[in-house]
């Protein structure tokens, strides 16, 4: 996966592509939004330079021991970056990874994230040879829970105080999608 060009995925309304440094202002707008970041598991960004560093980190993660691919979600209609999504913590020997995503608050509720995830999930199963894709979601993040359930993820339990951000421990619901469930 790491020796090839970045995988660009197209959907009806979206272009999933590599994040570039020019995306830093739009990425900063997303990651500095404290309301949106309350579910993401990190504290909101406070400086544009942090968004630039994040883009560099995402690029470097494709070449790590447990590689990750993070797509920028670009709306085709206006070329605007509205979010990101990705597959990370790839354990190649176990054929599994984790799923992460976030969206600009103004783009929420329009079906963009479901459209993006319906593009990357089969890519991960096919190109990464995944059998299992995991998602950990805050119990109060009902839109995210509904989204993964619509995508056939199955609730498996709760990681009690499994996350720490914004000065507090947070429970996380564990969801997973198996290859056979996706293909069914």
C-alpha positions in Angstrom: 0.0 0.0 0.0 2.7 2.5 0.8 4.7 2.2 -2.4 1.8 3.3 -4.7 0.1 6.6 -5.4 -2.4 7.9 -2.9 -5.8 6.2 -3.6 -8.3 8.7 -4.9 -11.9 7.6 -4.5 -14.9 9.2 -6.3 -18.5 9.1 -5.3 -21.5 10.9 -6.7 -20.9 14.1 -4.7 -17.4 13.6 -3.3 -13.8 13.2 -4.1 -11.8 11.4 -1.4 -8.2 12.5 -1.9 -4.9 13.1 -0.1 -4.8 16.0 2.3 -2.3 18.7 1.2 -0.9 21.7 3.1 -3.3 24.1 1.3 -6.1 22.3 3.2 -4.8 23.5 6.5 -7.3 26.5 6.9 -10.3 24.3 6.2 -8.9 21.5 8.4 -8.3 24.0 11.1 -11.9 25.2 10.9 -13.1 21.6 11.5 -10.6 20.7 14.2 -10.9 23.9 16.1 -14.7 23.6 16.4 -15.1 22.5 20.1 -18.6 21.2 19.5 -17.5 18.9 16.7 -14.4 17.8 18.5 -16.2 16.8 21.6 -16.7 13.4 20.0 -13.4 13.0 18.1 -11.2 12.2 21.1 -8.8 15.1 20.9 -8.8 18.6 22.2 -9.7 21.3 19.6 -6.8 22.8 17.7 -5.9 26.4 18.7 -3.4 27.4 15.9 -3.3 26.9 12.2 0.2 25.4 12.5 -1.4 22.4 14.3 -3.5 21.7 11.3 -0.4 21.8 9.1 1.3 19.4 11.4 -1.7 17.1 11.4 -1.6 17.0 7.5 2.1 16.1 7.7 1.3 13.4 10.3 -1.4 11.9 8.1 1.0 11.8 5.1 3.7 10.1 7.2 1.3 7.6 8.7 1.1 5.8 5.3 4.7 4.7 5.7 4.6 3.6 9.4 4.8 0.0 10.6 1.0 0.0 11.1 0.1 2.2 8.2 -2.9 4.5 7.9 -4.7 6.2 5.1 -6.6 9.4 5.8 -8.6 10.9 3.0 -9.7 14.5 2.7 -13.4 14.7 1.8 -13.8 17.2 -0.9 -17.3 18.3 -2.1 -17.2 18.0 -5.9 -19.7 20.8 -6.4 -17.5 23.5 -5.0 -14.1 21.9 -4.4 -14.4 22.5 -0.6 -12.8 20.3 2.0 -15.6 19.3 4.3 -14.0 16.6 6.4 -11.7 13.6 6.6 -12.1 9.9 7.0 -9.6 7.1 7.3 -8.5 3.6 8.2 -5.8 3.5 10.8 -4.1 1.2 13.3 -3.8 -1.4 10.6 -2.7 -4.7 12.1 -1.9 -6.5 8.9 -1.3 -10.0 10.5 -4.8 -9.8 12.1 -6.5 -8.3 9.0 -8.0 -5.5 11.0 -7.9 -1.7 11.5 -9.8 1.2 13.0 -12.1 3.7 11.4 -12.1 7.5 12.1 -13.9 10.4 10.6 -15.1 14.0 11.2 -17.1 16.5 9.2 -17.4 20.3 9.2 -20.5 21.2 11.2 -22.1 23.0 8.3 -22.0 19.7 6.3 -23.5 17.5 8.9 -26.9 15.9 8.2 -26.5 15.8 4.4 -25.4 12.2 4.0 -21.8 13.1 3.1 -20.1 10.9 5.7 -22.2 7.9 4.9 -21.3 8.4 1.2 -17.6 8.7 2.0 -17.5 5.6 4.3 -19.4 3.5 1.6 -16.4 4.3 -0.6 -13.5 3.6 1.9 -14.9 0.4 3.5 -14.9 -1.7 0.4 -11.5 -0.2 -0.5 -10.2 -1.4 2.9 -11.6 -4.8 2.6 -10.2 -5.2 -0.9 -6.9 -3.3 -0.9 -5.9 -3.9 2.8 -7.4 -7.4 2.9 -9.3 -6.4 6.0 -11.6 -8.9 7.8 -12.5 -6.5 10.6 -13.0 -2.7 10.8 -13.5 -1.2 14.3 -15.0 2.0 15.4 -15.1 3.5 18.9 -17.8 6.0 19.5 -18.8 8.2 22.4 -22.2 6.9 23.8 -23.7 10.4 23.4 -22.7 10.7 19.7 -26.0 9.4 18.4 -25.6 10.5 14.8 -22.3 8.6 14.6 -23.9 5.5 16.2 -26.8 5.6 13.7 -24.3 6.0 10.8 -22.2 2.9 11.7 -25.3 0.9 12.4 -26.6 1.8 8.9 -23.3 0.5 7.5 -23.8 -2.9 9.3 -21.4 -2.3 12.1 -22.4 -4.4 15.2 -22.2 -3.1 18.8 -19.8 -5.2 20.8 -19.7 -3.5 24.2 -18.3 -0.6 26.1 -14.7 0.3 26.7 -15.2 1.9 30.1 -13.2 5.2 30.3 -11.5 4.1 27.2 -10.7 7.6 26.0 -9.3 10.7 27.6 -9.7 14.2 26.2 -10.8 17.7 27.3 -9.6 16.9 30.8 -12.0 13.9 31.4 -12.2 10.1 30.8 -14.9 9.0 28.4 -16.6 5.6 27.9 -16.5 4.5 24.3 -18.8 2.1 22.5 -17.0 -0.6 20.5 -18.5 -1.4 17.1 -17.1 -3.6 14.4 -17.8 -4.5 10.8 -16.7 -7.9 9.6 -16.0 -8.7 5.9 -18.7 -11.3 5.8 -21.3 -8.8 7.3 -20.2 -6.2 4.7 -20.5 -8.6 1.8 -23.9 -9.9 2.9 
